[in-house]
């Protein structure tokens, strides 16, 4: 394990991902963790992340010199680099030469850290203070205009550091620096591969579950699908999946999910068609939060009934959750406590239905989940499915949800999706909600007559994590085609509009 010590910037997760991309397992720990505790984890190396403080600021997180005395390889990045320099007797000073953004780096001599990289290269900087003197025993291997010591290494004690951010995409040779540190300086074998991840998780699931029975709620999304496939690989038909069809999925999706599972993995999937029940419960409701609550409640009721039935039929001891590593990190986790997400998973199950949780994705990032999903033989379409909200089309009809309106929205949405796919642009957008303004009418003209129909909103967005987003600049030709087809083919829709709002201030969904 490589420990990534988080000094409070947003970069620690990115560093941990880059380490995994170099095929080495990584974990994030807070900088408040005592050095002994870090060393007790017997890390193969430690990486100190960037952070917002100045090393001389009062209360700035420090690095315990004991960390460097233990013989563990350490890489310091940005703030971690300065903290390392200071702890080992170097000098960090306010030079008045801050650098932010793309900066020219000059390589000064041959080194392991920058081996084979161009003598002049662009790196991403974000610092006010600078290391002005490296600690004894360190060789200064690169500098920039504002940082006389921009990178150093001490091969004997396997310590190195860089002032810039090798983990960001704006540093083109950054991944090479991370690789060089891990493989060449620290001497770690790159053995964290997809098949190793699968083997490890399969062994862990087998050990946890034994010959007991496992239940999984499928959503058709990538996380629950990969989690189910892993558990199935581990314990075969001890796994039963329940797929609640709430009728708010997009056209053909429920059938697709069933078909994919049946054909590809031989997993036992029980589909519960609850669409009537959901429609009845949503009758007359227009408030978005109330819709969410109702859909969540009905989901739990339906799943619970299915779970109870199965428990009576064959007993159920474990429940699969598709929790990912970022959720674990963000909830301050790692403690092993259950972290059940909101209603669209299975939070809120009653106390008398007691399951232990199986969380085979708990240590993984989304890109790793996708990669092992493909390796497990899940279809590309499932692996690259756009995120879709638990309440589904229920929160994409502005106004009351009725059968007729759902059919209308499904038809418009299917056209938008098909055309996006045909244009080869599926992966260029994060999500592409299509929204029906069911309570709005607008005047149009079609054929020889006046129409009085509903507008549909196209909301294609680009995003990294759904926290912020921008509207996607889809080609006009594509938008024109979608608009023409929707107004021609979907009765009662006579207008198509494009949402050009970023998030913030807009959210991705309209409700
Ligand atoms: P917003 O609309 O808040 O959406 O920008 C951010 C992301 O979350 C999804 N979303 C939901 N997912 N239950 C879910 O499971 C919900 O109630 C819900 N609301 C929004 C949305 O699709 C986007 O990916």
Boltz pocket constraint, residues with backbone or C-beta under 6 A from the ligand:
constraints:
  - pocket:
      binder: B
      contacts: [[A, 292], [A, 344], [A, 387], [A, 388], [A, 389], [A, 390], [A, 391], [A, 431], [A, 466], [A, 467], [A, 503], [A, 506], [A, 507], [A, 508], [A, 509], [A, 510], [A, 511]]
      max_distance: 6.0
